[in-house]
Amino acid sequence: MNNQTDIIIGEVYEVICRCGKAGECTYAKVKILTGPDAGRFLRRVIRGLVFPGDLIELVDTKHEHPLIKQEKR
């Protein structure tokens, strides 16, 4: 179990797209605010609705989600 020092705070910088079968996830660019990787940008899939400027808690910053190819509808 993680203690409070392992949690990293990130800010949603840009919402790239909604993903998932029902659009339940958000693919976003996140700026890391705390921890050893502060200032770094990551692409993450976040469950639920988020907007630019929202703060989120990250368990790790080692993994970055690969680029999602958007299909034209």
Beta strands, then each sheet from edge to edge (+ up, - down):
strand 1: 8-19
strand 2: 25-32
strand 3: 41-47
strand 4: 55-58
sheet 1: 3+ 2- 1+ 4-
end
